[in-house]
Amino acid sequence: MLRIDRSIYDQIVAHARRDHPDEACGVVAGPEGSDRPERFIQMVNAERSPTFYRFDSLEQLKVWRGMDDRDEVPVVIYHSHTATEAYPSRTDISYASEPETHYVLVSTRDADTIEFRSYRIIDGVVTEEPVEITGAG
């Protein structure tokens, strides 16, 4: 199960809506050895595409080094789908390389609906998990 604070949830959704019609992407870091997403890190989609995302390699290096310096790990890796449901594509699955990470997808295909889903992706196997939003509403 992914437990995520309302403020981080809101930031992920806002980023996805802001970057639409392109896919948005980013990370939520948390303390090493925990499963608590605490620090929202908005990243740039280097592809600037409505159908694909890729972290900019220099930005990713900087973000991952920053997490290392703070004894953090990527608890959540998120991105948006702009025209399809919030379910990992074959490409998403092939790039999923962090077995302890929650992979969050937000669909922005409907401006009036928030479709926010979380998955574990391990060795190509996708398992949806419940999302619990905590904190103030």
Secondary structure, 3 states (H helix, E strand, C coil): CEEEEHHHHHHHHHHHHHHCCCCCEEEEEEECCCCCCCEEEEECECCCCCCCCCECHHHHHHHHHHHHHCCEEEEEEEEEECCCCCCCCHHHHHHCCCCCCEEEEEECCCCCCCEEEEEEEECCEEEEECEEEECCC
